[in-house]
Amino acid sequence: MIVCPNCQHHIPDDVEVCSNCGGSLEGFLYRLCPACGALSPAQNTFCHRCLAELKPGGAALKAAQDETIAPFVPTEPLPADLLIAPDALAQPQAGITSEQTPENAAADAAEPTEEQTHADDEGEQPAADDSVEPAAVAADEPDAATVPAAAHASEDPLTDLAASLPDSLIGDLAQTQDLLPLEAAVALPHRAHPPTFGRPGETEQYDAELFARISAEPASLNESRHVVLQRQQRLLPAIGRALLYLLVLLAALTPLLTGGQLFTSQAMLPGAEASALATSLNALPAGAHLLVSVDYDPAYAGELDPLTHTLLRQLAEREVNLVVMSTRPTGMGLAQRAFGVVSEETAAYQTYGERHALVGYLAGNEAALRTLSGSIDAAFKQDYVKHVPLSQLAATEGLATLAEFDAIIVLADDSQVVRRWIEQVHSRTQRPIYALVSARVKPLLQPYLSSGQLTALLGGASQGAEYSAASLGSAWKLAQGDAYVAYWGVLVLVAIVTNIAWVARKRTERS
């Protein structure tokens, strides 16, 4: 059975149009279970309650149709106000005729006939008729199904409402076994049960007594007073700050007064690493080819520019051919500025293209360096300044691979940059690599120097000054060197004076 989506009437499966409302049954939504009467979605094959087969033509469906649905028996008695007393049912109702009603039949049976009255007067009992069978007597009783609907009418409005409902709705309401009985707890008013608290422990009892004692204790009138002293203006700290500012200013102006030759040229002694780098570069033959990669940002120019300038000055004295590149976008600008400073002091790098060439920025990190180690022309099609092929410049003429360079110098502020040069270039070309880096990067590259993958390693401004002293000898100068020495002198002086003043004040307070 299916349920009509328009009027909710129960229709057999083989009908295409509802017999009640005439609507189409193509879009029906529910099926009626033949076994238990529950409604299930139309796409279900089995009932969601009793698992009976819902599709027509099945053996389970035929067996379910033959079964008789048991009447609904409530599990709990209904409330007394919903029940109808038997006496009310026995009373005659208005508008009901005496023909073919059970009440009139019972009354007729109770009244004696003329033969019975005459027999009673004579004191005789009527003889029982053995020919009358109980089945025949029962057949004379009126059937409840043949009683007209008016015979069941009553003054109860619920009964009248039930009699006026259509058969389709009465059939839906007849499936009362789908409903659950009303629980007794739902019918009763809600009663809130007070929460049950456990017995307080020792900790809770102690906290409660402490809180009660603190809240009931009066405030003390003998509380200590907080005296706020007015801050005294001391003359000595103000004078000390002014003297400190003046000393720092004088330290910054020291290079203008000394020309960079007062302290650093006398006190700076080159270290072993700076001396080894200077000796290695001085051993290069005239006309050697070096690849210099400027791989640091302008933020580290104050630390790495002195190293770059000193390197270019030493290589200019050796008349070495330089090919300058960068793996940072800002590197070529720093290289141009460095060559501009050095070209004013030496004649070797004044003419572009003869002894030096700027080939440009190489992007791509590991992949780009791998390409460069195989072929220079594949990495750089033209130079950075004149935008001409590298074969047209005297400094790069005849250079095809990195194996033709005598050494590679990397100026970097990141250890990862130097590591890429070691992994992608040194492992393929076996060319010596010199790393000039910032002070914070040098400890990270020390293992590469110990393993021989780096030929030389210098870091920071201090080793830049040592390298200048080792490579240029008495002709070197570093204008910032005098300022650094003056700053150290001011720091030591301030530390001594402040400690003496603090000790003197403590002695005065004790006395």
PLY file of the C-alpha trace (Angstrom):
ply
format ascii 1.0
element vertex 511
property float x
property float y
property float z
element edge 510
property int vertex1
property int vertex2
end_header
0.00 0.00 0.00
1.13 3.54 -0.75
-0.08 6.83 0.72
-1.49 9.49 -1.59
0.59 12.69 -1.29
-2.51 14.86 -1.76
-5.18 13.40 0.53
-3.19 10.80 2.57
-5.49 8.03 1.36
-4.22 4.43 1.26
-4.00 3.17 -2.32
-2.79 -0.18 -3.70
0.62 -0.24 -5.42
-0.72 -0.99 -8.93
-2.95 2.15 -9.09
-1.64 5.25 -10.86
-4.41 7.69 -9.82
-5.82 8.14 -6.32
-9.36 6.79 -6.07
-10.25 9.36 -3.39
-9.02 12.69 -4.80
-8.05 11.73 -8.35
-4.48 13.03 -7.94
-1.41 11.44 -9.49
0.57 8.97 -7.38
3.95 9.44 -9.12
5.41 11.59 -6.36
4.20 9.61 -3.36
6.43 9.86 -0.32
5.39 7.05 2.02
4.47 3.40 1.94
2.15 1.68 4.42
3.58 -1.43 6.02
1.07 -4.31 5.55
2.36 -6.03 8.67
2.40 -3.34 11.34
0.81 -0.35 9.59
3.81 1.97 10.08
4.66 4.60 7.46
8.09 4.30 5.77
9.76 6.41 3.04
8.87 5.47 -0.50
12.41 4.41 -1.41
12.64 1.91 1.47
12.42 -1.77 0.59
11.75 -2.94 4.14
9.73 -1.45 6.99
11.79 0.54 9.48
9.89 -1.01 12.41
9.20 -4.68 11.72
11.49 -5.15 8.67
8.63 -6.47 6.57
9.00 -6.23 2.80
7.29 -3.12 1.36
7.71 -3.72 -2.37
4.77 -5.44 -4.06
5.04 -9.02 -5.24
7.11 -10.43 -2.36
6.29 -13.49 -0.36
6.64 -11.57 2.86
4.05 -9.06 1.65
1.50 -11.76 0.86
2.02 -13.40 4.21
1.61 -10.08 5.96
-1.64 -9.39 4.11
-3.09 -12.67 5.36
-2.29 -11.87 8.96
-4.91 -10.21 11.11
-3.74 -7.11 12.89
-4.33 -7.50 16.58
-6.35 -4.74 18.23
-4.52 -2.20 20.27
-4.43 -3.04 23.92
-3.16 -0.23 26.18
-0.36 -1.23 28.49
-1.67 1.02 31.28
-5.27 1.87 32.28
-6.64 5.12 30.99
-7.51 7.92 33.43
-10.95 7.73 34.98
-12.14 11.02 33.44
-11.65 9.61 29.92
-13.65 6.44 30.55
-17.45 6.14 29.82
-19.53 4.57 32.53
-21.51 1.44 31.51
-24.70 2.97 32.91
-24.41 5.85 30.49
-24.26 3.43 27.59
-27.41 1.56 28.82
-29.55 4.72 29.00
-31.75 5.41 25.94
-30.51 8.25 23.80
-32.68 10.87 22.20
-33.49 10.50 18.56
-33.02 6.72 18.45
-36.02 4.62 17.36
-37.03 1.45 19.14
-36.65 -0.63 16.05
-33.66 -2.92 15.74
-31.78 -1.58 18.76
-30.11 -3.75 21.33
-31.84 -1.92 24.19
-35.36 -2.57 22.80
-34.47 -6.17 22.13
-33.40 -6.62 25.72
-36.61 -4.88 26.95
-38.79 -7.12 24.80
-37.06 -10.14 26.18
-37.69 -8.93 29.74
-41.50 -8.35 29.23
-43.66 -11.56 29.51
-45.91 -12.58 26.68
-49.59 -13.47 26.98
-48.83 -17.17 27.00
-46.26 -16.74 29.74
-48.73 -14.64 31.79
-51.46 -17.18 31.40
-49.10 -19.97 32.33
-47.99 -18.14 35.41
-51.60 -17.62 36.50
-52.26 -21.30 36.15
-49.05 -22.19 37.94
-47.57 -23.99 34.98
-44.07 -23.62 33.68
-43.56 -23.20 29.96
-41.98 -26.17 28.29
-38.59 -25.69 26.84
-38.43 -25.89 23.06
-35.57 -28.17 22.23
-35.86 -27.27 18.58
-34.62 -23.74 19.15
-30.84 -23.74 18.99
-28.59 -21.09 20.48
-27.24 -20.32 17.07
-30.73 -19.46 15.82
-31.32 -17.18 18.76
-28.08 -15.45 18.10
-29.03 -15.01 14.49
-32.16 -13.10 15.51
-30.07 -10.54 17.39
-29.33 -7.42 15.38
-25.79 -7.08 13.98
-23.79 -4.05 15.15
-22.65 -3.39 11.59
-26.25 -3.07 10.36
-27.27 -0.55 13.00
-27.63 2.87 11.44
-25.18 5.59 12.40
-27.93 7.59 14.09
-28.35 4.80 16.62
-24.89 5.58 18.04
-25.46 9.27 18.36
-25.11 10.66 21.84
-25.03 13.87 23.68
-21.22 13.57 24.12
-19.52 16.05 21.70
-16.48 13.75 21.34
-18.74 10.95 20.11
-20.48 13.28 17.64
-17.08 14.54 16.39
-15.86 10.99 15.83
-19.06 10.16 13.91
-18.61 13.19 11.62
-14.98 12.40 10.63
-14.35 10.82 7.20
-13.46 7.15 6.89
-9.91 7.95 5.66
-9.10 9.89 8.79
-10.76 7.26 11.00
-8.52 4.66 9.32
-5.39 6.69 10.16
-6.51 7.13 13.73
-7.17 3.44 14.04
-3.46 2.71 13.86
-3.05 3.54 17.51
-0.37 0.94 18.02
2.14 3.46 16.61
1.66 5.67 19.63
3.36 5.26 22.98
1.29 5.33 26.17
1.39 8.50 28.18
3.95 8.20 30.92
2.81 8.97 34.42
5.74 11.35 35.00
4.62 13.53 32.10
1.07 13.86 33.37
2.16 14.93 36.84
3.36 18.47 37.58
7.11 18.95 37.72
8.59 18.75 41.16
12.03 20.24 41.71
14.15 18.11 43.99
16.54 20.01 46.24
20.23 19.31 45.50
22.09 17.06 47.84
25.39 18.36 49.17
28.11 16.22 50.63
29.54 16.70 54.03
32.22 19.43 54.01
35.77 18.28 54.56
38.39 19.68 56.87
39.78 22.04 54.24
36.38 23.52 53.36
35.48 23.90 57.03
38.77 25.63 57.79
38.34 28.03 54.85
34.80 28.86 55.96
35.92 29.60 59.54
38.82 31.73 58.30
36.54 33.70 55.99
34.03 34.30 58.80
36.77 35.47 61.15
38.32 37.84 58.62
34.97 39.31 57.57
33.90 39.89 61.19
37.24 41.24 62.41
37.29 45.07 62.76
39.93 47.05 60.92
43.03 47.95 62.90
43.69 51.62 63.61
47.43 51.13 64.02
48.27 50.36 60.41
51.69 51.45 59.20
51.83 54.64 57.20
53.49 54.88 53.81
55.54 58.01 53.54
56.27 59.11 49.97
59.48 61.09 49.82
59.86 63.74 47.18
62.45 62.86 44.58
65.58 64.89 44.99
67.30 66.36 41.99
70.99 65.57 42.17
73.47 67.70 40.32
76.08 65.00 39.75
73.96 62.62 37.58
72.98 65.49 35.25
76.60 66.50 34.89
77.60 62.87 34.38
75.12 62.40 31.52
76.34 65.56 29.83
79.95 64.39 30.12
79.02 60.96 28.71
77.29 62.53 25.68
80.30 64.72 25.08
82.72 61.78 25.22
80.64 59.78 22.73
80.57 62.75 20.36
84.34 63.13 20.58
84.78 59.40 19.87
82.65 59.70 16.72
84.70 62.71 15.52
88.06 61.07 16.21
88.64 59.84 12.59
88.28 63.43 11.34
91.05 64.51 13.67
93.43 61.58 13.23
92.77 60.51 9.63
92.56 56.85 10.68
96.29 56.61 11.47
96.49 57.44 15.16
95.48 54.17 16.85
94.71 51.41 14.31
97.98 51.63 12.33
99.98 51.26 15.52
97.89 48.89 17.62
96.22 46.60 15.00
98.07 43.33 14.45
96.81 40.95 11.72
95.65 37.51 12.83
96.51 34.16 11.34
93.34 33.89 9.21
93.71 37.40 7.76
97.40 36.81 7.05
96.65 33.49 5.31
94.06 35.13 3.03
96.38 38.00 2.15
99.25 35.60 1.42
97.05 33.38 -0.76
95.82 36.30 -2.86
99.31 37.76 -3.20
100.47 34.43 -4.64
98.08 34.79 -7.61
99.84 35.49 -10.89
99.28 38.69 -12.80
96.29 38.43 -15.10
94.59 35.69 -13.08
90.82 35.38 -13.26
88.69 35.56 -10.09
84.92 35.29 -9.67
83.56 37.60 -6.93
79.96 37.23 -5.74
78.56 40.15 -3.71
75.78 38.40 -1.77
74.92 40.75 1.10
72.21 43.35 1.66
72.71 47.08 2.32
71.87 46.46 6.01
75.30 44.80 6.38
77.19 47.32 4.24
78.77 48.97 7.30
80.33 45.64 8.29
81.19 44.13 4.90
82.03 47.19 2.79
85.49 47.57 4.46
86.25 43.95 3.55
85.08 44.53 -0.03
87.13 47.71 -0.46
90.28 46.12 0.96
89.85 43.07 -1.30
89.46 45.21 -4.41
92.50 47.32 -3.49
94.70 44.23 -3.06
93.49 42.66 -6.32
93.97 45.95 -8.17
97.67 45.94 -7.15
97.97 42.39 -8.53
96.15 43.44 -11.77
93.76 40.51 -11.46
90.82 40.13 -13.86
87.55 40.20 -11.90
84.12 38.88 -12.91
81.58 40.25 -10.44
78.08 38.79 -9.96
75.44 38.49 -7.24
72.69 36.13 -6.10
70.91 39.00 -4.33
68.92 41.67 -6.22
70.72 44.47 -4.32
74.22 43.03 -4.73
75.07 44.65 -8.06
74.35 48.14 -6.73
76.77 47.57 -3.82
79.40 46.22 -6.24
79.14 49.30 -8.49
79.56 51.59 -5.50
82.61 49.65 -4.28
84.29 49.84 -7.71
83.53 53.55 -7.82
85.44 54.05 -4.54
88.41 51.87 -5.57
88.70 53.27 -9.11
89.43 56.70 -7.66
92.49 55.31 -5.84
93.87 52.85 -8.43
94.10 52.92 -12.23
93.52 49.19 -12.75
89.72 49.30 -12.52
89.00 52.73 -13.96
88.14 51.42 -17.47
85.20 49.07 -17.47
85.61 45.83 -19.40
89.42 45.65 -19.39
90.15 44.25 -15.93
86.67 43.85 -14.46
83.14 43.08 -15.65
79.80 43.11 -13.85
77.79 40.23 -15.31
74.64 40.81 -13.24
72.15 39.17 -10.87
71.69 35.38 -11.00
68.30 34.19 -9.71
67.37 30.62 -8.89
69.55 29.64 -5.91
70.72 25.99 -6.24
69.46 25.47 -9.79
71.08 28.69 -11.02
74.45 27.86 -9.42
74.32 24.38 -10.93
73.81 25.97 -14.36
76.65 28.42 -13.73
79.05 25.63 -12.81
78.38 24.01 -16.19
78.50 27.04 -18.50
78.91 30.78 -17.92
77.18 31.72 -21.17
74.12 29.66 -20.18
73.78 31.65 -16.93
74.60 35.15 -18.28
73.75 36.12 -21.85
75.15 39.67 -21.50
76.81 41.88 -18.93
75.11 44.17 -16.41
76.55 47.56 -17.49
76.90 47.62 -21.31
74.42 44.82 -22.08
76.74 43.14 -24.57
77.74 39.45 -24.81
80.53 38.43 -22.44
82.76 37.41 -25.33
83.05 41.08 -26.39
84.66 42.15 -23.06
88.38 41.70 -22.48
87.87 40.65 -18.84
85.58 37.72 -19.79
86.94 36.79 -23.21
87.69 33.09 -23.51
85.93 32.12 -20.24
83.48 29.26 -20.76
83.24 27.43 -17.43
84.08 28.08 -13.79
86.92 25.59 -14.01
88.93 28.29 -15.83
88.88 30.62 -12.78
91.74 30.55 -10.29
89.49 31.14 -7.24
85.97 32.14 -6.15
85.36 34.81 -3.47
81.94 35.04 -1.78
80.94 38.12 0.27
77.79 37.09 2.16
75.67 37.87 5.23
73.92 34.46 5.26
75.45 31.05 5.88
72.97 29.40 3.49
74.40 31.37 0.58
77.92 30.11 1.26
76.63 26.57 1.74
74.97 26.66 -1.71
78.25 27.72 -3.29
80.02 24.82 -1.59
77.40 22.22 -2.52
76.68 23.28 -6.11
79.97 24.81 -7.32
82.90 23.54 -5.24
81.72 19.92 -5.46
81.67 20.14 -9.30
84.61 22.41 -10.16
86.93 21.90 -7.15
87.79 25.61 -7.31
89.01 27.17 -4.00
86.35 29.31 -2.29
87.18 32.26 0.00
84.30 33.40 2.23
84.20 36.95 3.67
81.11 37.10 5.89
79.54 39.01 8.78
80.55 38.27 12.37
77.32 36.43 13.24
77.68 34.03 10.28
81.31 33.00 10.81
80.69 30.45 13.64
78.17 28.61 11.44
80.72 28.19 8.62
83.65 27.13 10.79
83.02 23.37 10.15
83.38 23.94 6.39
86.73 25.61 6.97
87.91 22.75 9.17
86.91 20.15 6.54
88.77 21.97 3.76
85.69 22.93 1.74
86.52 26.60 2.40
90.05 27.81 1.72
89.75 30.94 3.90
87.10 32.43 6.20
87.01 35.98 7.60
84.18 37.54 9.57
83.27 40.94 10.96
84.75 44.41 10.96
87.59 43.46 13.32
88.98 40.85 10.94
88.41 43.31 8.12
90.84 45.66 9.83
93.29 42.78 10.33
93.01 41.85 6.67
93.66 45.48 5.69
96.78 45.56 7.83
97.99 42.23 6.43
97.31 42.96 2.75
98.20 46.66 2.45
100.88 46.92 5.11
101.77 50.47 6.18
99.68 51.98 3.38
96.34 50.77 4.75
93.91 52.98 6.58
90.50 52.44 8.10
88.78 55.64 9.13
86.28 53.81 11.35
89.10 52.07 13.24
89.99 55.16 15.28
86.29 55.63 16.17
86.05 52.02 17.38
89.15 52.41 19.55
87.82 55.70 20.95
84.48 54.07 21.79
86.23 51.30 23.69
88.22 53.90 25.59
85.04 55.79 26.54
83.39 52.55 27.69
86.31 51.60 29.92
86.53 55.13 31.36
82.81 55.29 32.19
82.92 51.86 33.83
85.83 52.87 36.08
84.36 56.27 37.07
80.87 54.92 37.87
82.23 52.11 40.04
84.45 54.50 41.99
81.51 56.86 42.55
79.27 54.02 43.75
81.85 52.74 46.25
82.44 56.27 47.59
78.70 56.82 48.13
78.31 53.53 50.02
81.15 54.45 52.34
79.56 57.85 52.98
76.21 56.28 53.84
77.81 53.82 56.28
79.73 56.52 58.04
0 1
1 2
2 3
3 4
4 5
5 6
6 7
7 8
8 9
9 10
10 11
11 12
12 13
13 14
14 15
15 16
16 17
17 18
18 19
19 20
20 21
21 22
22 23
23 24
24 25
25 26
26 27
27 28
28 29
29 30
30 31
31 32
32 33
33 34
34 35
35 36
36 37
37 38
38 39
39 40
40 41
41 42
42 43
43 44
44 45
45 46
46 47
47 48
48 49
49 50
50 51
51 52
52 53
53 54
54 55
55 56
56 57
57 58
58 59
59 60
60 61
61 62
62 63
63 64
64 65
65 66
66 67
67 68
68 69
69 70
70 71
71 72
72 73
73 74
74 75
75 76
76 77
77 78
78 79
79 80
80 81
81 82
82 83
83 84
84 85
85 86
86 87
87 88
88 89
89 90
90 91
91 92
92 93
93 94
94 95
95 96
96 97
97 98
98 99
99 100
100 101
101 102
102 103
103 104
104 105
105 106
106 107
107 108
108 109
109 110
110 111
111 112
112 113
113 114
114 115
115 116
116 117
117 118
118 119
119 120
120 121
121 122
122 123
123 124
124 125
125 126
126 127
127 128
128 129
129 130
130 131
131 132
132 133
133 134
134 135
135 136
136 137
137 138
138 139
139 140
140 141
141 142
142 143
143 144
144 145
145 146
146 147
147 148
148 149
149 150
150 151
151 152
152 153
153 154
154 155
155 156
156 157
157 158
158 159
159 160
160 161
161 162
162 163
163 164
164 165
165 166
166 167
167 168
168 169
169 170
170 171
171 172
172 173
173 174
174 175
175 176
176 177
177 178
178 179
179 180
180 181
181 182
182 183
183 184
184 185
185 186
186 187
187 188
188 189
189 190
190 191
191 192
192 193
193 194
194 195
195 196
196 197
197 198
198 199
199 200
200 201
201 202
202 203
203 204
204 205
205 206
206 207
207 208
208 209
209 210
210 211
211 212
212 213
213 214
214 215
215 216
216 217
217 218
218 219
219 220
220 221
221 222
222 223
223 224
224 225
225 226
226 227
227 228
228 229
229 230
230 231
231 232
232 233
233 234
234 235
235 236
236 237
237 238
238 239
239 240
240 241
241 242
242 243
243 244
244 245
245 246
246 247
247 248
248 249
249 250
250 251
251 252
252 253
253 254
254 255
255 256
256 257
257 258
258 259
259 260
260 261
261 262
262 263
263 264
264 265
265 266
266 267
267 268
268 269
269 270
270 271
271 272
272 273
273 274
274 275
275 276
276 277
277 278
278 279
279 280
280 281
281 282
282 283
283 284
284 285
285 286
286 287
287 288
288 289
289 290
290 291
291 292
292 293
293 294
294 295
295 296
296 297
297 298
298 299
299 300
300 301
301 302
302 303
303 304
304 305
305 306
306 307
307 308
308 309
309 310
310 311
311 312
312 313
313 314
314 315
315 316
316 317
317 318
318 319
319 320
320 321
321 322
322 323
323 324
324 325
325 326
326 327
327 328
328 329
329 330
330 331
331 332
332 333
333 334
334 335
335 336
336 337
337 338
338 339
339 340
340 341
341 342
342 343
343 344
344 345
345 346
346 347
347 348
348 349
349 350
350 351
351 352
352 353
353 354
354 355
355 356
356 357
357 358
358 359
359 360
360 361
361 362
362 363
363 364
364 365
365 366
366 367
367 368
368 369
369 370
370 371
371 372
372 373
373 374
374 375
375 376
376 377
377 378
378 379
379 380
380 381
381 382
382 383
383 384
384 385
385 386
386 387
387 388
388 389
389 390
390 391
391 392
392 393
393 394
394 395
395 396
396 397
397 398
398 399
399 400
400 401
401 402
402 403
403 404
404 405
405 406
406 407
407 408
408 409
409 410
410 411
411 412
412 413
413 414
414 415
415 416
416 417
417 418
418 419
419 420
420 421
421 422
422 423
423 424
424 425
425 426
426 427
427 428
428 429
429 430
430 431
431 432
432 433
433 434
434 435
435 436
436 437
437 438
438 439
439 440
440 441
441 442
442 443
443 444
444 445
445 446
446 447
447 448
448 449
449 450
450 451
451 452
452 453
453 454
454 455
455 456
456 457
457 458
458 459
459 460
460 461
461 462
462 463
463 464
464 465
465 466
466 467
467 468
468 469
469 470
470 471
471 472
472 473
473 474
474 475
475 476
476 477
477 478
478 479
479 480
480 481
481 482
482 483
483 484
484 485
485 486
486 487
487 488
488 489
489 490
490 491
491 492
492 493
493 494
494 495
495 496
496 497
497 498
498 499
499 500
500 501
501 502
502 503
503 504
504 505
505 506
506 507
507 508
508 509
509 510
